[in-house]
Amino acid sequence: MISTSQLQNLSSQLEGELYFDNLMKAIYATDASVYRMLPLAVAVPKTKNDIMRLVKFAKTYKTALIPRAAGTSLAGQCVGTGIVVDISKYFNKIINIDEKQRTVTVQPGVVRDELNAYLKPFGLFFGPNTSTSNRCMIGGMVGNNSSGTTSIKYGVTRDKVLKLDVVLSDGSEVVFSHVSKQEFDEKLKYDTLEGDIYRTLKTTLESDHIKKQIKDHFPKPEIHRRNTGYAIDKLIKSEVFETSEIPINVCDLLTGSEGTLAFTTEITLQLDELPPAESIMVAAHFKSIEHCLDAVGLVMNYDLYTCEMLDKTILDLTKHNKKQQANREFIDGDPEAILMCELKSDDKSELTKKAGLLINDLKVSGLAYANVLLEGGRIDQANELRKAGLGLLGNMIGDEKTAACIEDTAVALEDLSDYIKAFSQLMETHNQKPVYYAHAGAGELHLRPILNLKKKSDVKLFREITTDVAHLVKRFQGSMSGEHGDGIVRAEFIPLMIGDENYAILKQIKSVFDPENIFNPGKIVDAFPMDKSLRYESDREEPEIETVLDFSDTLGILREAEKCNGSGDCRKLPEFGGTMCPSYRATRNEKDTTRARANALREFLTHSEKENRFDHKELKEVFDLCLSCKACASECPSSVDVARLKAEFQHQYQKANGVNWRTKLFAYNNTINRYGSRFPWLSNAIFSNGLTASVLKKIFGIANARTFPKISSKSLYKRFKTINNKVNRNKKLKDVYLFNDEFTNYLDTSVGIDAIELFTALNYNVILIKHSESGRAFLSKGLLGKAKAYANKNVELFKDLISKDTPLIGIEPSAILTFKDEYLRLADDKVSANKIAEHTYLVEEFIHQEIECGHITSDQFTLEAKRIKFHGHCHQKALSNQLSSFAILNLPKNYEVTIIPSGCCGMAGSFGYEKEHYKVSMQIGEQTLFPAIRRANDTVMISANGTSCRHQIKDGTEREALHPITILRQALISN
């Protein structure tokens, strides 16, 4: 048993970090697989010396090192009871590029798409392309021998690895690369572990009998996607073992070894020239899986760059994911399957001709009922839809989920149709209708049964199905693992797949590389049982957890957290778009991902022995940097709404631990502003005076660098009485109810006035009634009792007023969108709440709708030319869209508008004001938003529709940002 003091001593020796607290162990207990193992500790090494110290510690104390990059492995490669070693934070440098030789050397934590962005100016790229390419790392791709959509054209990772710098199990550093027969013979003389490795390879692989045995029992050589065990079948093709000119490279063995043989610190890759610029995709639609697979051989005659399949199960799941709804517009009817065939060429006319021939062949075959031609951005949308497949499978409501166990089988292309027919018959015997998707052109489909692994009967079925499929794959001499690796789930079946004699060779290889079994034990050889150490305890009694927010649509808050399958979309970097997850982008710590929060909540709600299962300081820590931006609600393919989880957690935690003064200050800011508005000159003097402001900030824990917002001289309610809001009855277009949110009423009153004057000038009758605040501040601070009270009051007030003809519109996104989001989970009268939500609009949405109806035209606005850069509020991006803001800002004919691809601004209500969050808040702003604004010259107008966003922009760039409504009001011809 390793003691805390021994771990503390190790921690003091590392330049990086070592964690052994309950929170970090819970976060790293799972990856993207069905497995869960609590590790001894989590190491985040900073240098190669750290790796060597970890190896020495593991060897001395007989524990294990489990390497981990992005943690998106599906077979359980990244879980274990030893020390998880996360290289993603510090081992992420691109070391050098050799443009002439078309090679690049990187550390294992470099993100695949990040690498290709770097390589693009050189006209080069790294070909293997996984669905996780915007967060998966080169080290993980080497460990799993990843391939992805492009393997039919560019091969797999093993084909690209030229050299690996590794630390061996004795702590020595070795470089493996191409070695000639003469050099190999020299290495046999080394009195080192490296020499032992080469000697073992020679003695175990050199006999003709062994080579024949390997060729006879390994997967068919034409199956290029193959990760069954160690690639000894590749090694025996070298000049060391055959008459050939192929040098031996132990990298072939290490690639796909899942970190079980050595710890990689540097990787040198062979690159390809960028593919042709022009693309066309033919999306062939089929009425059956059988027709789809029968068409694969036909379409593969066309030198495709990708050939991907999606089945109806995944296509149906995309209907309920906000982000994917726009990506599925190309779908014609209700297909059982779609085959996405991508062609590329530098000659557009040749490309068009080839696509026409392909479509004609499909028509003649009678297999496809529709063939949709996609170009440009529509190809990107279709690819995004396909990439989301894995994550979307986690979006199934309830305990039945698609289980990753047989999802990686690959067979020769000529065997694919027969294999799937046999597979389908096999699944019928298990009463299964599995999911089919992925790489049809490579002979590999990701096939998944739907199981409830919380039930012993389904865990038994989990093993039975995997065993039966293993025998079926063996019958076709296929690979049980095409690209996702053996891990825990398939390693048990390696002896069956390659034969006991060959398996004995794998064990010899593992033994020489790692005699004390410190590198990722339980994977590939001497495997952990595939039906043990699962995420869930079978036949357990599910805890009943009462909540204020309504989680009934996901069968409770625990199952909402369980929707996270670990796909890691929340780890994508700012340069790859979207907003999720702002805090991870700033810190690069796994603890600050959406995934970590969902996993931690699941862990503690499941295993806590406290009466209040939320009452854990670890949960407080993991939710601390969540900005409640709601990006996860739309960008997470499993739609895990962590902002909602955080609000409920805060409420429940504060029930046990009380509410501090600063939380109350921010939650009750509307009340404070109301009192302050009685003497606005005095309030603003206190807030702006350096001495008094400093005292207030110190008392309430507010960042000293922050500026306080100023209180308006009169509230919007008071100003409304004096505004000329009379519309000619003969010209009146519509009555609209303006929601006077708490931010507009006292702080941004001028924006409210602009809105009223704009709508009046455009012939809309604005109605402003006394109502309660939105409750947004209480929601953000977890005071759900107060938020619920405000929701009920507002629903009761508006339920008989709001309709299609009398909509409710709002200026501040975070406030008005509560009607379309949280009110539906808070209000007691859900029927009325849903009715109101149906006719509630962000002010830009409403104007955009009226433009589409022809009620508002550009003729009503100035012809003056202006350039505008717009930053959208996070809640708008998650629950609505930015296109409405873009559209209305473009209404004046000569206005040129650009949307800043900014993600979250970093302020997030009170988050950026809190002194302990200020640094992270500004780091988030500096990722994209602040630089984009600084690059804009003084003639460019900056626009932002969120009040906190405008304050963040002011504090971060000293530029004033205007609400789109203010810009339109100023642009009125009558102004």
C-alpha positions, 0 to 999 in steps of 0.5 A, a space after each residue: 500500500 502506497 502511503 500519502 507521505 510517499 505520494 507527497 514526496 513524489 509530488 515534491 520531486 516533480 516540476 509538474 503536478 501530482 494530485 491524489 485527492 478524491 475529486 481528481 481521482 473521481 474525475 480520472 476514474 473514467 474515460 470515454 468507455 464503459 469502465 471506471 477505476 479509481 486511480 491511486 493518483 493523477 500526475 501532470 508531468 511538465 518535463 521528460 525528467 518528470 516522466 523518468 521520476 514517475 517510472 522510477 516511482 512506479 518501479 520502486 513501489 510496484 504501481 502502474 502508470 496509465 498514459 492519458 492524452 485527451 481521454 477519449 478512448 472507447 475501450 478503457 485504455 485510460 483507466 486503471 488503479 495506478 497513477 494516471 499520467 496526463 500529458 495534455 497540459 504541458 507536453 503540447 509543443 511542435 518541436 520542428 518541421 522538415 519541409 523538404 522531407 515532409 516530416 514534423 516532430 511533436 510532443 504527444 499532447 499536440 492536438 491533431 487539428 492544431 498540428 494541421 493548422 500549423 502545417 497548412 502554410 507549408 502545404 502539408 498535413 497529417 492524414 489520419 483524421 478521427 471524429 475527435 480531431 479537434 481535441 484528440 492528441 497525437 500521443 493518443 493517436 499513436 497509442 491507438 493507431 488511429 485512422 478515421 475517415 481518411 484512411 482509405 486515402 492516407 492510411 493509418 497512424 502506424 503508416 506515418 510514425 517514423 520515430 519515437 523518443 521513449 522512456 523505457 521501464 528501467 528509466 532509460 531514454 531510447 529513440 526507435 526509428 527505421 533500422 537497417 539489417 546491419 544496424 539491427 545486428 549491431 543493436 543486438 550487442 547492446 548490454 541494455 534494455 534496448 538490446 534485450 528488446 532487439 534480441 527478443 524480437 529476433 529470437 521470437 520472430 525469425 523462424 519460418 514456422 513463426 512467420 507462417 503462424 503469424 500470417 495464417 492467424 492475424 487479420 487478412 493483410 488487405 485490412 489496413 485498419 487493424 489493432 489486434 494486439 501488437 503489430 508483429 505481422 508488420 515487423 516480419 515484413 522487414 528485411 530483418 526477417 524476409 528478403 525485402 528492402 523494408 527496414 525494421 522499425 520498432 515504432 510499428 510495434 509501439 504504435 497501437 500498443 496503448 502505452 503498455 510497452 514504453 512512455 512516449 515523449 516525442 513523435 516524428 511523423 511523415 506528412 502528406 501534401 494537402 489534398 486537392 482544394 475542390 470537393 463534392 460529396 454525394 450523400 446516397 440515401 437508402 431504404 435498408 442497411 443491406 442496400 447501403 452496404 451492397 453499394 459500398 463496392 460500387 462507390 469505392 470504384 471512384 477513388 473516394 477520399 472518404 466513404 462514411 455511413 450513418 444509420 437511422 438511429 443516429 440520424 433520428 438523434 440529430 433531430 433533438 440536438 440543437 447544433 445538429 438540427 441545422 447540419 441535417 438539412 440535406 437529408 431527404 425523407 427518412 432513410 435507414 442509412 446514408 452513405 457519404 461519398 467525398 470526391 476531390 480534385 483540383 479540376 472542378 469540371 472533372 470533379 463534377 463529371 465524376 460525381 455525375 457518373 457516380 450518381 448515375 451508377 447509383 441510380 442504375 443500381 437501384 440501391 439508393 432512392 435519393 442522391 444529394 449533391 453537397 458542396 462547400 459549407 454543406 460538406 462541412 455540415 454533413 461531416 459535422 453531423 457524422 462526427 457527432 455520431 459518437 456523442 449523440 449516442 450518449 443522448 439516449 434517455 434512460 439507462 439503456 445506452 449504446 455499448 462500446 464493445 463490438 463497435 470496432 470490427 473491420 473486415 476485408 471490403 469484399 466481405 463487408 456485406 456478407 459479414 453485416 448480414 451474418 452480424 444482423 442475424 446474430 443480433 436478432 438472436 440476442 433481440 438486438 437492433 444495433 446502431 451502424 455508422 462510420 467507415 464503410 469504405 474501409 470495411 469497418 462499421 461502428 456497430 453497437 448493441 443497446 444495453 442497460 449495463 446497470 442490470 446484471 442480465 445485460 452485463 451478461 449479454 454484454 459479454 455474450 454479444 462480444 464473444 459471439 461477434 469475436 467468433 464471427 469476426 474470426 470466421 471472416 479473418 477480420 480484426 476485432 479492433 479496427 481503430 479504437 484499440 483493444 483496451 479492456 473491452 477487447 483484449 480478452 479476445 486477442 488469443 481467439 483472434 490471433 491464436 494462442 501461439 501468437 498471443 504467447 509472442 505478445 506476452 514475451 514482447 510485453 515481458 521484455 519491454 516491461 518486466 515489472 508490468 508498470 506500463 498500463 497493465 490489464 490492456 492487450 496482454 493479461 487483460 482485465 475482465 471485460 465485464 468488470 470495473 464498469 461505470 455502474 454497479 449492477 442491479 444497484 438501487 438507484 438513489 432518489 434525488 429530489 431537485 427544485 429544477 425539473 429533470 423529469 425529461 432525463 429521468 432525474 438529475 443523476 441520469 442527466 449527469 450520466 448522459 456524459 459519455 466522455 467524448 471530450 467535445 468540451 476540450 476543443 480549443 478556441 481556434 476550432 470555434 464554438 464556446 464550450 468550455 471557456 474555463 478549460 480553454 483558459 486553464 487547460 485543466 481536465 478539472 475545468 471541463 464540462 466532462 469533469 463536472 458531469 463525471 464528478 457529480 455522477 460520482 458523488 451523487 452515486 457513491 455519497 453516504 451523506 443525507 444531502 449527496 450534494 454536500 461535498 466540497 469537491 463538487 464545490 471545487 469542480 463547479 467553481 470555474 463553470 461560467 454557466 454559459 450554457 454552451 454545453 446545452 447546445 454544443 455537447 452532442 449529449 446535450 449535458 446542460 452543466 449550467 443547470 446542474 450547477 444551479 441545482 448543486 449550488 442550491 442543494 449545497 447552500 442548504 447545508 452550508 449557508 449563503 455567504 454575503 457576496 452571493 447575496 450581494 450579487 443575487 439581490 443586485 436588483 434590490 440594491 440597484 432599486 435603492 441606489 436609484 433613489 439617489 443615483 448621483 450618490 451611488 455612482 459617486 461611491 462606485 466611481 470614487 477610488 477610495 470608496 470603491 476599493 473598500 467595497 471591493 475588499 469587503 465583498 471580494 470583488 476584483 480591484 481592477 473591475 469597474 462598477 456599472 453606473 446606475 441610471 438617473 431614472 429607471 426605465 419604468 419612470 422614463 417610459 411615462 415620459 417617452 412619446 410611445 404613441 403609434 398611429 392606429 392606422 399604421 400600427 403593425 402589432 402590440 409587443 410586450 417589452 420585458 423590462 429586465 433588471 439590468 435594463 431597468 436600472 443600469 442600461 436604461 438608455 438601451 431600453 429607451 432606444 428600443 422603445 423609440 425604435 419600435 415606436 418609429 417602426 409602428 409597433 405599440 410597445 407595452 410596458 407593465 410592472 412585472 417581477 425581475 427575471 430571476 437570472 441573478 438568483 439562478 446564477 447563484 443557486 438561490 432556486 427558491 427565489 428564482 422559482 417564485 419569480 418564475 411563477 409570478 411572471 408566468 401568472 402575470 403574462 399567461 393571458 397576455 402573451 400570444 402570437 399576436 402579442 409577443 413578449 420581447 426582451 433586450 438582455 439575453 440572459 434575462 429574456 431567455 429564462 422564459 424559454 429555458 429555466 422557467 420551463 423547469 421552475 414554473 408550477 404552471 408548465 402549460 402556461 410557461 410553455 405557451 409564453 415561451 413559444 411567443 417569447 423573443 430576444 429583441 433581435 429575433 423579433 426584428 429579424 422575423 418582422 424583416 422576413 415578413 416585410 414589415 421592416 425594410 432597409 428604406 427606413 434606415 440611413 445610407 451612411 456606410 459603417 463597419 460593425 464587429 458583433 459579439 454575441 451573448 453565450 445564452 443567445 448562442 446556446 438557446 437562440 442564434 447570432 444570425 438574427 443580430 447579424 441580420 438586423 445590423 445589416 439592415 442599413 444598406 451600407 452597414 458591413 457586419 462581422 460576427 466575432 468568433 469569440 466564444 464566451 467573453 469571460 464575464 458571465 454575470 458576476 463571475 468576472 467580478 469575483 476576485 478569485 475568478 478575475 484572472 481566468 475571466 480575462 484569460 477567456 476574453 484574451 483568447 479571441 474577443 479582446 484581440 479581435 476588438 484591438 485589431 479593429 480601428 476606431 472607425 469600426 463600431 463594436 456591438 454586443 447585446 449582453 450587458 456583462 459582455 459590454 462591461 467585459 469589453 470595456 474593462 478588457 479593451 477600453 472600447 465602448 460596445 453598443 447594443 444592436 438596438 442602439 445602433 439601429 435606433 441611431 440609424 433610423 432616418 427619422 433620428 
